Amino acid sequence: MLKILGLFTAGLAAGIAIVALMLDVDPGEQGSASPLPLSSAAADEQLETLSIDIEQWFTMLDERFATFDQRLSVLADQVAKVRAAALSGRGAAQPIPTPEDIARLAAERARQMEDVMEARRAGAEQRERDQLLAAGFTPERIDWIKTRIEELQGEANQAQYEALQAGRPAGPDVMLSILDPEALLRSEMSDDEYERYVAALGRPTNVDVDQVLASSPAKQAGLQAGDELVAYGGKRVLSYPELTALTLDGTPGEPVVVDVRRDGQMLQLVLPRGPLGISSTSTVELARRRALH
């Protein structure tokens, strides 16, 4: 605004100087093409008009400066109120954290998260131990089960590594250990004990069929949503990973008898060995268990 006012003042001074020169010019010095000099009355009239215009400009500028000052005052009041509210909420202005402060805080949060996860794992293990004790398992047997699961998982990881190094696919047992390490206990526990173990932990002891895919082998054999798969090829099935491993064990396409429970009644269906084309809640339960561990 000050710059505009300065330019306007400079232009005004130049205009007054031109008018003054026009009043003082000598007729003999003008030449034939020069305009006639202004009379004294005309010059006074132009100066008066110019003075009125200048006065109007200054009046307008004063009004705009007053409005600008008023807006600045309102804005300053608003800023002061916001700052006062912020300070009252936190007591005092907080210092800006340094990179060292941020790194220290991140490390502390990571340690807290590790403690929370460890507490969750410990809690889950204790709950399982209590459930197995209630189902009649001795503390020694529970410790053996936990240790044996870890050993079998380590053996399966080594077998998978060796298979990859040799360029051959992993066997059904290896695939089963990846999907559900506890299922390998079946070979070292009786069916009754293993089923009691699974039931004690609140896990399904059958494979519930939620959906049968169109044109799948299961659909063509007559399997229906709501059925329970009890056995595959004469072997008791307690989980979906077990069923998957059994479909891989044997000659693909060979006929396999599948025991099914439907509305409380047992029936048998014949399917070709391989993917059945079903979905089961057992996969959801398996994902939940793996998330806890």
Secondary structure, 3 states (H helix, E strand, C coil): CHHHHHHHHHHHHHHHHHHHHHHHCCHHHCCCCCCCCCCHHHHHHHHHHHHHHHHHHHHHHHHHHHHHHHHHHHHHHHHHHHHHHHHHHHCCCCCCCCHHHHHHHHHHHHHHHHHHHHHHHHHHHHHHHHHHHHCCCCHHHHHHHHHHHHHHHHHHHHHHHHHHHHCCCCCHHHHHHHHCHHHHHHHHCCHHHHHHHHHHCCCCCCEECCEECCCCHHHHHCCCCCCEEEEECCEECCCHHHHHHHHHCCCCCCEEEEEEEECCEEEEEEEECCCCCEECHHHHHHHHHHHHC
